[in-house]
């Protein structure tokens, strides 16, 4: 098979068929088919990453997935997040993860930091309402 960039579904199918055939040959180290197999695998991977992108999970989805994998309960997150209330707020999207929480989840559960960090705040998190107190820096100054 002539190696070329995969641009469509039919090229992808052809490349997969050839890859399977090469793998069935089970070429040993140094065999001429090894080079073709390696390059073909890279071309297939490149096409699949572009044609079938996998979206990154939200931090909450990542936590819930890890909890499911390890058969953890909400109570198991209390030592990492601080309290049952915080666990509930985080898992419901009402509280964003703090840096301390992200680090604790990463170290305690092995969740990658990239999965816990989100550049955008969850839409369910609402800014806290001011209780009428003014900051001395933002309060208008009165003339003396």
Backbone bond lengths (Angstrom), bond angles and torsions (degrees), N, CA, C in turn:
res aa  C-N    CA-C-N  psi(-1)  N-CA   C-N-CA  omega(-1)  CA-C   N-CA-C  phi
1 X - - - 1.456 - - 1.521 108.89 -
2 X 1.310 115.43 136.76 1.457 120.78 176.73 1.522 108.30 -78.19
3 X 1.325 117.43 125.78 1.454 121.30 -178.58 1.516 110.27 -79.31
4 X 1.332 115.18 127.80 1.457 120.97 177.30 1.515 109.31 -153.35
5 X 1.316 116.35 162.77 1.456 122.08 -179.77 1.527 108.83 -61.45
6 X 1.338 116.01 136.29 1.467 121.28 179.66 1.521 107.76 -85.83
7 X 1.347 115.81 125.47 1.461 120.18 -174.18 1.527 113.81 -117.96
8 X 1.339 117.96 -12.69 1.460 119.38 -177.43 1.526 110.94 -152.45
9 X 1.348 115.37 177.83 1.467 120.63 -176.66 1.523 112.60 -62.45
10 X 1.317 116.60 -40.35 1.467 118.35 -177.77 1.529 110.87 -67.09
11 X 1.330 117.31 -38.28 1.457 120.81 175.87 1.523 111.01 -65.56
12 X 1.310 116.52 -35.93 1.458 122.08 177.79 1.523 110.04 -65.02
13 X 1.320 117.13 -45.63 1.470 120.87 179.25 1.526 111.42 -61.96
14 X 1.340 115.76 -43.11 1.471 120.10 178.66 1.526 110.46 -60.93
15 X 1.334 115.49 -44.01 1.469 120.08 -178.35 1.529 110.66 -65.19
16 X 1.323 117.47 -39.42 1.468 120.49 178.55 1.527 111.55 -65.24
17 X 1.340 115.91 -40.75 1.478 119.45 177.83 1.530 110.42 -61.01
18 X 1.319 115.98 -44.72 1.466 120.51 -179.09 1.535 110.45 -66.16
19 X 1.329 116.71 -40.11 1.459 120.66 179.25 1.534 110.16 -61.58
20 X 1.330 116.67 -44.09 1.466 120.40 178.16 1.532 111.38 -61.52
21 X 1.335 115.35 -42.46 1.466 119.45 179.80 1.526 110.71 -62.80
22 X 1.324 116.66 -41.90 1.470 120.35 178.67 1.528 111.30 -65.70
23 X 1.318 116.24 -39.30 1.464 119.50 179.74 1.527 110.91 -68.16
24 X 1.332 116.75 -34.93 1.471 120.30 177.41 1.521 111.55 -64.49
25 X 1.340 117.13 -29.13 1.464 121.24 177.19 1.521 111.36 -69.20
26 X 1.333 115.77 -23.13 1.467 122.11 -178.81 1.530 111.22 49.69
27 X 1.345 116.41 59.06 1.460 119.31 -177.29 1.528 111.91 -66.30
28 X 1.300 115.79 141.18 1.465 121.47 179.54 1.515 110.49 -82.21
29 X 1.328 116.36 171.11 1.463 120.79 178.22 1.524 110.74 -56.51
30 X 1.311 115.62 134.81 1.459 120.93 178.19 1.518 114.01 87.75
31 X 1.336 118.30 -8.12 1.465 120.63 178.90 1.525 109.27 -69.08
32 X 1.326 116.50 148.87 1.467 120.89 -177.87 1.531 111.87 -63.01
33 X 1.320 117.26 -27.01 1.460 120.66 -178.91 1.534 112.66 -72.27
34 X 1.320 116.45 -21.37 1.476 120.32 -179.34 1.521 110.64 -60.52
35 X 1.327 117.64 -45.30 1.466 121.85 -179.54 1.527 109.58 -59.67
36 X 1.326 116.35 -49.11 1.469 120.25 -179.43 1.533 110.31 -61.17
37 X 1.321 117.71 -41.79 1.454 122.20 -179.48 1.541 110.99 -61.80
38 X 1.319 116.67 -45.18 1.465 121.00 -179.17 1.523 111.65 -63.97
39 X 1.335 116.25 -46.59 1.465 120.18 -178.66 1.523 109.92 -67.15
40 X 1.302 117.82 -41.05 1.463 122.27 179.05 1.530 110.47 -61.87
41 X 1.323 117.36 -41.51 1.468 121.16 178.44 1.529 110.38 -62.43
42 X 1.332 117.72 -40.60 1.465 120.95 177.58 1.526 111.80 -65.02
43 X 1.330 116.60 -42.38 1.467 120.66 178.98 1.529 111.43 -64.30
44 X 1.321 116.85 -41.34 1.468 121.40 178.75 1.523 109.91 -64.96
45 X 1.317 116.47 -45.06 1.464 120.58 179.18 1.525 111.14 -60.29
46 X 1.314 117.54 -44.37 1.462 122.26 179.22 1.523 110.66 -59.66
47 X 1.324 117.07 -47.28 1.464 120.99 -179.99 1.534 110.79 -62.56
48 X 1.332 116.71 -44.80 1.466 120.46 -176.58 1.525 111.85 -66.53
49 X 1.322 117.69 -35.90 1.465 120.03 177.16 1.522 111.48 -64.12
50 X 1.322 116.66 -35.51 1.464 120.46 179.79 1.534 111.98 -81.61
51 X 1.317 117.07 -40.41 1.461 121.31 -175.76 1.525 113.28 -80.64
52 X 1.320 117.03 -29.88 1.467 121.34 -176.46 1.527 110.20 -130.18
53 X 1.338 117.47 64.25 1.463 118.88 -176.91 1.530 111.08 -65.06
54 X 1.302 115.05 143.71 1.461 121.19 177.84 1.520 106.60 -106.37
55 X 1.328 115.52 120.89 1.461 118.71 -179.43 1.519 110.21 -74.81
56 X 1.289 114.59 149.88 1.455 121.90 -179.80 1.529 108.92 -74.76
57 X 1.319 118.13 135.84 1.461 119.45 179.64 1.524 110.80 -70.41
58 X 1.324 116.07 155.67 1.456 119.29 174.16 1.528 107.56 -71.16
59 X 1.329 117.56 160.34 1.462 119.11 177.37 1.535 112.34 -55.91
60 X 1.315 117.49 -39.16 1.471 120.68 -179.76 1.529 110.16 -65.63
61 X 1.341 116.93 -41.95 1.470 120.04 177.14 1.527 110.82 -62.13
62 X 1.321 116.70 -39.13 1.473 120.57 179.51 1.532 110.68 -64.38
63 X 1.327 116.23 -42.19 1.470 119.76 179.16 1.519 110.24 -64.95
64 X 1.330 116.67 -47.20 1.466 120.50 -178.71 1.525 111.45 -63.32
65 X 1.323 117.23 -37.62 1.460 120.95 177.94 1.524 110.45 -63.21
66 X 1.344 116.29 -44.74 1.466 120.10 179.45 1.525 111.16 -65.20
67 X 1.335 115.63 -38.10 1.469 119.75 177.83 1.530 109.87 -61.69
68 X 1.330 115.88 -42.48 1.467 120.52 179.36 1.527 110.38 -64.60
69 X 1.321 116.58 -44.88 1.464 120.93 179.89 1.529 111.71 -58.38
70 X 1.331 115.69 -44.40 1.460 120.54 -175.54 1.532 112.59 -92.96
71 X 1.325 116.11 3.90 1.477 121.87 -178.15 1.531 111.43 54.37
72 X 1.331 113.94 47.62 1.462 119.97 179.69 1.524 110.67 -92.93
73 X 1.310 115.35 153.99 1.461 122.18 174.99 1.519 107.51 -107.55
74 X 1.331 115.61 166.89 1.466 120.19 179.00 1.529 110.65 -55.16
75 X 1.308 116.48 -38.40 1.463 120.81 -178.91 1.533 111.96 -60.64
76 X 1.323 116.95 -27.69 1.464 120.32 179.36 1.529 112.34 -69.20
77 X 1.332 116.94 -17.23 1.465 120.85 -179.94 1.521 112.75 -89.46
78 X 1.323 117.39 -11.57 1.467 120.26 -177.39 1.527 112.10 -56.86
79 X 1.343 120.19 -46.14 1.472 118.74 178.99 1.534 113.09 -61.62
80 X 1.324 116.81 -24.31 1.466 120.21 -177.67 1.527 112.39 -89.40
81 X 1.342 116.72 -35.37 1.460 120.17 -174.28 1.525 113.48 -104.09
82 X 1.325 117.89 -17.96 1.452 119.26 173.20 1.510 117.39 117.58
83 X 1.309 118.78 -39.42 1.463 120.74 -179.91 1.520 109.17 -162.97
84 X 1.334 115.59 165.38 1.459 120.24 178.38 1.528 110.49 -63.60
85 X 1.322 115.95 -36.31 1.466 120.39 178.64 1.522 112.03 -63.40
86 X 1.335 116.07 -43.66 1.466 120.05 179.16 1.531 110.73 -65.44
87 X 1.332 116.52 -40.31 1.462 120.37 178.12 1.523 109.23 -59.10
88 X 1.316 116.63 -47.30 1.459 121.49 -179.45 1.531 111.10 -62.18
89 X 1.321 116.76 -45.42 1.464 120.88 -179.60 1.526 111.81 -63.94
90 X 1.332 117.13 -41.55 1.470 120.70 179.47 1.517 110.34 -64.68
91 X 1.336 117.20 -49.37 1.469 120.71 -176.34 1.521 112.92 -68.64
92 X 1.337 117.58 -22.67 1.465 119.83 177.46 1.525 111.79 -91.74
93 X 1.335 117.20 -5.52 1.461 120.81 178.58 1.510 113.75 85.81
94 X 1.321 117.74 9.42 1.463 120.76 -179.16 1.526 112.32 -85.17
95 X 1.328 117.13 -17.87 1.461 121.46 -179.66 1.529 108.51 -129.53
96 X 1.338 116.72 126.89 1.469 118.02 175.45 1.519 110.27 -73.63
97 X 1.305 115.86 156.78 1.462 120.73 177.30 1.521 109.58 -73.66
98 X 1.317 116.19 133.92 1.458 120.32 173.66 1.527 107.77 -83.82
99 X 1.300 116.11 167.38 1.469 119.88 177.28 1.526 110.62 -60.63
100 X 1.347 116.51 -39.55 1.453 120.62 178.82 1.522 110.51 -62.41
101 X 1.335 117.17 -42.13 1.463 121.18 179.39 1.523 110.99 -64.27
102 X 1.338 116.43 -43.20 1.465 120.37 179.73 1.523 110.61 -60.03
103 X 1.319 115.67 -45.50 1.460 120.03 -179.55 1.528 110.88 -64.55
104 X 1.332 117.05 -41.35 1.463 120.57 179.48 1.534 110.59 -64.68
105 X 1.319 118.06 -41.58 1.471 121.20 178.61 1.526 110.86 -66.65
106 X 1.317 115.79 -38.39 1.466 120.68 178.30 1.529 110.51 -64.56
107 X 1.324 116.20 -49.65 1.459 120.03 -177.33 1.529 112.04 -73.63
108 X 1.320 117.42 -37.34 1.454 120.87 -175.77 1.517 115.28 -81.81
109 X 1.336 116.26 -34.03 1.461 119.61 -176.31 1.523 113.82 -117.07
110 X 1.327 116.44 -6.38 1.461 119.53 179.34 1.516 114.09 75.33
111 X 1.327 117.64 21.22 1.470 120.63 177.33 1.527 107.43 -78.04
112 X 1.326 118.21 128.36 1.471 119.69 179.98 1.535 111.37 -58.42
113 X 1.325 116.10 139.89 1.459 119.95 179.37 1.526 111.51 -58.36
114 X 1.334 116.71 -34.60 1.466 120.42 -179.90 1.527 111.37 -60.96
115 X 1.332 116.70 -31.96 1.461 120.92 -179.75 1.524 111.21 -76.72
116 X 1.318 117.31 -24.40 1.461 120.88 -177.73 1.517 113.03 -91.16
117 X 1.323 116.50 -21.18 1.457 120.73 -177.81 1.521 109.33 -89.13
118 X 1.316 116.29 128.39 1.464 120.87 178.14 1.518 108.26 -125.68
119 X 1.305 116.99 130.19 1.468 120.49 -179.75 1.520 111.97 -73.34
120 X 1.313 116.62 -20.98 1.458 119.80 178.81 1.508 109.45 -115.63
121 X 1.304 116.47 143.90 1.455 120.23 178.40 1.518 108.57 -75.20
122 X 1.320 117.75 145.91 1.456 119.87 176.67 1.521 109.80 -58.98
123 X 1.329 116.28 144.67 1.455 120.20 -176.92 1.523 112.27 -67.30
124 X 1.325 117.97 -19.19 1.457 120.07 -179.08 1.523 112.15 -81.56
125 X 1.322 117.45 -13.28 1.460 119.91 178.82 1.513 108.25 -81.56
126 X 1.329 115.65 123.86 1.462 120.27 -178.95 1.518 109.17 -111.09
127 X 1.333 117.15 145.46 1.464 118.80 178.57 1.525 109.89 -62.52
128 X 1.318 115.85 146.42 1.460 120.04 178.76 1.519 109.70 -71.53
129 X 1.320 114.48 141.18 1.457 119.48 179.69 1.517 109.58 -80.23
130 X 1.313 114.50 141.90 1.451 120.22 177.31 1.519 108.78 -74.34
131 X 1.321 117.03 141.94 1.462 121.48 179.77 1.521 110.86 -97.42
132 X 1.307 117.26 28.83 1.456 120.89 175.97 1.516 113.89 89.71
133 X 1.301 118.81 -7.22 1.456 121.26 178.82 1.518 108.88 -78.24
134 X 1.290 116.54 139.72 1.457 119.66 178.11 1.502 109.61 -110.84
135 X 1.279 114.45 146.48 1.446 121.57 177.36 1.523 107.54 -80.49
136 X 1.314 119.11 135.03 1.443 121.76 -177.56 1.522 111.33 -61.04
137 X 1.298 117.45 -25.63 1.475 120.73 179.26 1.532 111.46 -75.00
138 X 1.341 115.64 -32.87 1.460 118.12 -176.28 1.525 112.52 -95.84
139 X 1.350 118.47 -10.74 1.453 119.99 -178.07 1.520 108.86 -74.08
140 X 1.332 116.77 140.03 1.465 119.24 178.85 1.525 110.46 -65.97
141 X 1.287 115.73 142.60 1.482 120.49 178.94 1.521 109.58 -85.15
142 X 1.295 113.57 141.37 1.453 118.52 177.88 1.530 109.79 -96.69
143 X 1.277 113.52 144.68 1.476 117.72 178.20 1.512 108.64 -71.04
144 X 1.318 117.13 141.05 1.473 121.15 -178.93 1.492 112.06 -87.87
